[in-house]
Amino acid sequence: MSACADKVLLLHGLLDGELDAAHSLACEAHLRECAECASELERMRTLRERVRSATRLQAPEHLRRRITTALSEARSKSEAPPRKAGRERIWRFAPWAFGGSMAAVAAAFAFALLVRLPERNLAGELVASHVRSLLATHLTDVATSDRHVVKPWFAGKLDFSPPVIDLAEQGFPLRGGRLDYVRGRVVAALIYRHHQHTINLFVWPAGADDTGGTGAAHRDGYNLLHWRQGSLQLWAVSDVEAGELQQLRAALESGAGG
């Protein structure tokens, strides 16, 4: 069996979080009807995870020492003034040295892309989930501003406890919660409102691939804010201003502390 020829590019776009909301919905609808495409998407996911695992390998210590020694020797030679008789040999060596430098730059650039790729794909996945929740009228599974109703609703459905805090006094009233699916696992989505805007707050346990700290991003017209709170990582997604997401974060941390 093989995937539909006209859907292969869409499958790659869906996997990488590059599709807009309309194409994401259309592609997911097709996957529910086409076992071949669904199988191909799963194969692509498996291959990507293997590549990610391979990039986490560390060089052996003896190899690190050899590279460090070679770099030190090369630096010492480059700083020494060339002898006149050796100029011809130096100019023959120059193209090779330049090519080696360019190769090192290219390798460093490729490594930087590999490091940032998971985070970039995650941002696209979260924006797609945010937009889908608005388009599919599935914003909440439990619609209430009472945190004493929302928090117990998550119990038994998740292997962690999301921080459920009503922030109406700070301008971010709670509207409910739902279950969502991000990065291959079930996560909590808490829904807040700010004026006429909806904010999805995605919450799940921090893993080994979470670098920690705070990060902001802008994707497809939406702002995202990421931070860690205890053993959890949180992503807020909305079309509000980036500074207003920072206000939400401050209010949540203040409420959790209180």
C-alpha positions as CSV (number, residue, x, y, z in Angstrom):
1,M,0.0,0.0,0.0
2,S,1.1,3.6,-0.7
3,A,-0.2,7.0,0.2
4,C,-2.2,9.0,-2.3
5,A,0.2,10.8,-4.7
6,D,-1.6,14.1,-4.3
7,K,-1.5,14.0,-0.6
8,V,2.2,13.3,0.1
9,L,3.2,16.9,0.3
10,L,0.3,17.6,2.6
11,L,1.4,14.8,4.9
12,H,4.8,16.3,5.2
13,G,3.3,19.7,5.9
14,L,1.0,18.3,8.5
15,L,3.9,16.5,10.2
16,D,6.0,19.6,10.3
17,G,3.2,21.9,11.4
18,E,3.4,23.9,8.2
19,L,-0.2,23.8,7.1
20,D,-2.7,26.5,7.8
21,A,-5.9,25.7,9.7
22,A,-8.0,24.9,6.6
23,H,-5.5,22.5,5.1
24,S,-4.9,20.9,8.4
25,L,-8.5,20.1,8.9
26,A,-8.9,18.8,5.3
27,C,-5.8,16.6,5.7
28,E,-7.0,15.2,9.0
29,A,-10.4,14.4,7.5
30,H,-8.7,12.6,4.6
31,L,-6.6,10.5,7.1
32,R,-9.7,9.3,8.8
33,E,-10.9,7.9,5.5
34,C,-7.6,6.7,3.9
35,A,-5.7,3.9,5.7
36,E,-2.8,4.1,3.3
37,C,-2.2,7.8,4.0
38,A,-2.6,7.2,7.7
39,S,0.0,4.4,7.6
40,E,2.4,6.6,5.6
41,L,2.0,9.4,8.2
42,E,2.8,7.0,11.0
43,R,5.9,5.8,9.1
44,M,7.1,9.4,8.7
45,R,6.6,10.1,12.4
46,T,8.6,7.0,13.3
47,L,11.4,8.0,10.9
48,R,11.5,11.5,12.4
49,E,11.8,10.2,15.9
50,R,14.7,8.0,14.9
51,V,16.4,11.0,13.4
52,R,15.8,13.0,16.5
53,S,17.2,10.2,18.7
54,A,20.3,10.0,16.5
55,T,21.0,13.8,16.9
56,R,21.1,13.4,20.7
57,L,24.2,11.1,20.5
58,Q,27.4,12.6,22.1
59,A,30.9,12.1,20.7
60,P,33.2,9.8,22.6
61,E,35.7,11.6,24.9
62,H,38.7,10.4,23.0
63,L,37.3,11.9,19.8
64,R,36.6,15.2,21.5
65,R,40.3,15.3,22.6
66,R,41.5,14.5,19.1
67,I,39.4,17.3,17.6
68,T,40.5,19.8,20.3
69,T,44.1,19.0,19.7
70,A,43.8,19.3,15.9
71,L,42.1,22.7,16.2
72,S,44.8,24.0,18.6
73,E,47.6,22.8,16.2
74,A,45.8,24.4,13.2
75,R,45.3,27.7,15.1
76,S,49.0,27.7,16.1
77,K,50.1,27.1,12.5
78,S,47.8,29.8,11.2
79,E,49.2,32.4,13.6
80,A,52.8,31.6,12.6
81,P,54.3,33.9,9.9
82,P,54.7,32.0,6.6
83,R,58.2,31.5,5.2
84,K,58.9,32.9,1.7
85,A,59.9,29.5,0.4
86,G,56.6,28.0,1.5
87,R,54.3,30.5,0.0
88,E,53.5,28.3,-3.0
89,R,52.5,25.5,-0.7
90,I,50.4,27.8,1.4
91,W,48.4,29.0,-1.6
92,R,47.9,25.4,-2.7
93,F,46.5,24.8,0.8
94,A,44.3,27.9,1.0
95,P,41.3,26.5,-1.1
96,W,41.2,23.4,1.0
97,A,41.3,25.4,4.2
98,F,38.5,27.7,2.9
99,G,36.4,24.7,1.9
100,G,37.0,23.1,5.3
101,S,35.9,26.4,7.0
102,M,32.7,26.5,4.9
103,A,32.0,22.9,5.6
104,A,32.3,23.6,9.4
105,V,29.9,26.6,9.1
106,A,27.4,24.5,7.1
107,A,27.6,21.8,9.7
108,A,27.0,24.2,12.5
109,F,24.1,25.8,10.7
110,A,22.5,22.4,10.0
111,F,22.9,21.4,13.7
112,A,21.3,24.7,14.8
113,L,18.3,23.8,12.5
114,L,18.0,20.4,14.0
115,V,18.0,21.8,17.5
116,R,15.3,24.3,16.7
117,L,13.2,22.2,14.4
118,P,11.2,20.4,17.2
119,E,10.3,23.7,18.9
120,R,9.3,25.2,15.5
121,N,7.1,22.3,14.7
122,L,5.6,22.4,18.1
123,A,4.6,26.0,17.7
124,G,2.8,25.2,14.4
125,E,1.1,22.2,16.1
126,L,-0.2,24.4,19.0
127,V,-1.4,27.2,16.7
128,A,-3.3,24.5,14.6
129,S,-4.9,23.1,17.8
130,H,-5.9,26.7,18.8
131,V,-7.5,27.5,15.5
132,R,-9.1,24.1,15.3
133,S,-10.7,24.6,18.7
134,L,-12.3,27.8,17.4
135,L,-13.4,26.5,14.0
136,A,-14.8,23.1,15.1
137,T,-16.9,24.6,18.0
138,H,-15.0,22.3,20.4
139,L,-13.4,24.9,22.5
140,T,-14.4,23.2,25.8
141,D,-15.2,19.8,27.2
142,V,-16.3,21.3,30.5
143,A,-17.6,24.9,30.1
144,T,-17.6,26.7,33.4
145,S,-15.7,29.5,35.2
146,D,-15.8,27.5,38.4
147,R,-12.3,26.1,38.9
148,H,-13.7,23.7,41.5
149,V,-15.6,22.0,38.7
150,V,-12.9,22.2,36.0
151,K,-10.0,20.8,38.1
152,P,-11.8,17.7,39.3
153,W,-13.0,17.1,35.7
154,F,-9.4,16.5,34.6
155,A,-8.8,14.0,37.4
156,G,-8.6,10.4,36.0
157,K,-8.2,11.7,32.5
158,L,-4.6,12.9,32.8
159,D,-1.5,11.6,34.6
160,F,-0.8,15.0,36.0
161,S,-2.8,17.9,37.6
162,P,-2.9,21.1,35.6
163,P,-3.1,24.4,37.5
164,V,-6.7,25.6,37.2
165,I,-7.0,29.2,38.5
166,D,-9.8,31.7,37.7
167,L,-8.2,35.1,36.9
168,A,-11.3,37.2,36.4
169,E,-10.1,39.9,38.7
170,Q,-6.9,40.2,36.6
171,G,-8.8,40.4,33.4
172,F,-8.5,36.8,32.3
173,P,-11.7,35.0,33.3
174,L,-11.7,31.2,33.1
175,R,-14.1,29.7,30.5
176,G,-13.4,26.0,31.0
177,G,-11.1,23.2,29.8
178,R,-10.8,20.3,27.4
179,L,-8.4,17.5,26.5
180,D,-6.2,18.0,23.5
181,Y,-3.5,16.0,21.7
182,V,0.0,17.5,21.3
183,R,3.3,15.9,20.6
184,G,1.8,12.4,20.6
185,R,0.3,12.7,24.1
186,V,-3.0,13.9,25.7
187,V,-2.6,17.3,27.3
188,A,-4.8,19.8,29.2
189,A,-6.1,22.9,27.5
190,L,-7.4,25.6,29.8
191,I,-9.5,28.3,28.2
192,Y,-9.3,31.9,29.2
193,R,-10.8,35.1,27.8
194,H,-9.3,38.5,27.6
195,H,-11.7,41.2,26.3
196,Q,-13.1,39.6,23.1
197,H,-10.1,37.2,22.6
198,T,-9.7,33.5,23.4
199,I,-6.5,32.2,25.0
200,N,-5.7,28.5,24.9
201,L,-3.3,27.5,27.7
202,F,-1.8,24.0,26.9
203,V,-0.3,22.2,29.9
204,W,1.7,18.9,30.1
205,P,4.6,17.5,32.1
206,A,8.0,18.8,31.2
207,G,10.2,16.2,29.6
208,A,13.8,15.6,28.8
209,D,13.5,17.6,25.5
210,D,12.2,20.7,27.3
211,T,15.0,23.2,27.6
212,G,13.2,25.2,30.3
213,G,13.1,28.9,30.7
214,T,10.7,31.3,28.9
215,G,10.3,31.7,25.2
216,A,8.0,33.8,22.9
217,A,7.1,33.1,19.3
218,H,4.9,34.5,16.6
219,R,3.3,32.1,14.1
220,D,0.6,32.6,11.4
221,G,-0.7,35.8,13.1
222,Y,-0.8,34.3,16.6
223,N,1.5,34.9,19.6
224,L,2.8,32.1,21.7
225,L,4.4,32.2,25.1
226,H,6.2,29.2,26.8
227,W,7.4,28.8,30.3
228,R,7.9,26.2,33.0
229,Q,5.9,26.1,36.3
230,G,7.2,23.5,38.7
231,S,7.3,20.2,36.9
232,L,4.9,21.4,34.1
233,Q,5.5,23.2,30.9
234,L,2.8,25.7,29.7
235,W,2.2,27.2,26.3
236,A,-0.3,30.1,25.9
237,V,-1.6,30.7,22.3
238,S,-3.8,33.6,21.2
239,D,-4.2,36.6,18.9
240,V,-3.8,39.0,21.8
241,E,-0.6,41.1,22.1
242,A,2.5,39.4,23.3
243,G,2.6,41.6,26.4
244,E,-0.9,40.4,27.4
245,L,0.3,36.8,27.4
246,Q,3.1,37.9,29.7
247,Q,0.4,39.4,32.0
248,L,-1.5,36.1,31.9
249,R,1.7,34.3,32.9
250,A,2.4,36.7,35.8
251,A,-1.2,36.3,37.0
252,L,-1.0,32.5,36.9
253,E,2.3,32.4,38.7
254,S,0.9,34.8,41.3
255,G,-2.2,32.7,41.7
256,A,-0.3,29.5,42.0
257,G,2.0,31.0,44.6
258,G,-1.0,32.2,46.6
